[in-house]
Amino acid sequence: MRSPKAVCFATPKQKFRECLGRTVFISVVKRMSTRRFIFVVPLLLVYGLPRAVSGEPRWLTVPPTPSLPVADRSGYAPINGIKIWYAVFGSGEPVILLHGGLSNSNCWGKQVPVLAEHYQVVVMDSRGHGRSTATSSLIAMSCWLPTC
């Protein structure tokens, strides 16, 4: 009696580079036509194997942060004892882009040029992020409420 082998539930239509176990590779190759096999194997070698060798799951990798284009104007807005950095691109109806936590306005580097063709785009760095300053006081979640 054979011992059971690891099973990955990827179908031939799904991308199975995340499941590059030998069993899955062999079972998918058996079901593929020769023409499809010749096309898929180079793709696996280029895209799948480097990630499989590194051992790091794809969802843990982050692409490099893009740079912002040259701004029409930029500066610091003094607000409650801190300096909030901002930059303005393009003209038209305003669109304000605010980054998420642990990031900065550079994360909008790919979107700004496209939006600036039709809108005035304003990006800013949150308190203590990117080019904005912070004070020594702690930031409490209660300060996000309108009563603060």
N, C-alpha and C positions, 0 to 999 in steps of 0.2 A: 504494500500500500504506500502510495506517494504521500509525502508531507505537503500540506497546503502551502501555496505560494502567496506572496502579497498581491493583493488585488487593488487596482486603481480603477475608478469608475469613469474613466474618460472614454468617450466614443470616438470613432475615426473622424467625425465632423468637428469635434471639439479640439481646441489647442491642448495638446498633451505634453508640451515641453515642461510643465510644472511636475508632471508625473513621468520622469524619464527613467523609471526603473527598467531593468532588463526585461522583465516579464511583459510589461506593457509594450515596450518597443517591439519585441518579437511577435506578440499577438497582433499588433496593428500592422506590421509588415506582412504577415501571412494573409491578412484580409485585403491588402492593397494590390492594385494592378501594378505591373512593372513600370508603366509610364508615371503613375502617381508616386511610386517609390523613388524613382530617379529625381523627381522634383522635390519631394519632401525631405529626403536625407540631407542634401546640402543646407536646407533651411534649418534642420535640427543641428547640424554641425556649427552653423554660424550663430544662431540665436539661442539654442537650447543648452548645448554642452558647456559653454563658458559659465553660465549661471549654475549649472548642475555641479561643475567642478568647484566653483567658489563656495558652494554650500549655503549661500545667503538667499533666502526667499525673495522673489521679485518685489513683493509688497513692502519689504524693508529697505529697498533702495530708493533714493530720492535723486531726481535729476538735478543738475546744477542750477542755481538761481540765475535767471537772466538779468541783464542790466537794463536800466531804464534808458530811453533815448534822451537826447539833450532837451531840457525843458525850456519852454518859452520864458518862464520865470519861476523862481523858487525862493524859499526863504524860511524863516522861523516865525511862528506866531506865538507871542508870549501869553500863556494861559495858566492862571493859578500858580505862578511861580515856576513853571516849567516852560521849555521851548519846544513846540510841536513843529516838526519839519514838514513842509509841503512843497509840491511842484505842480505847475499848471502846463498843460499841453493842448494845442489846437484852439479852435473857437467854435462857438455855437451854443446849443443848450448844454448846461453843465451836467457832468456825470462824476460822482465822487466814488473813488475806489478805496476801500479800507481793508487792509490785510487782516488775516487771522492771527491768532496767538502764536507767539514764538517765531514770527516772521517779520518782514518789513516790506516797504512799498516796492522793492525790486521784484517781488513775486509777480507784479503786474507787467513786467517788461515786455511780454509778447502781446498782451491785449492793448496796451496804451497806443502803439502806433496805428493800429486798426481803428480804434475808437476815435482817436484824434483827427482822423480824416473827416468826421462828421460832427463831432461834439467837442466841447471844452472839457477835458479830462483833468480832474484834480486828484492827486494821490497824496497820502500823508502817512507818516510813521506814528504809530500809537506811542503813548507815554512809555519811556524806557525801552523802546524798540528802535532799531535802525539808527537814524540820525537825531531822533528826539531825545531830550534829556528826561531825567527822573529826579524826584526828591528823595530824601532819606526816609520819608514816611511810607508805611506799608499801603499797598493797594488792597482794599477790602471789597468783596463782592457787593456788600451793602451800599457802596458808593455808586454803583450802577443804577440804583433805584432813584426815582424822581425826588424822594424825600431827603436825599443826602445833600 
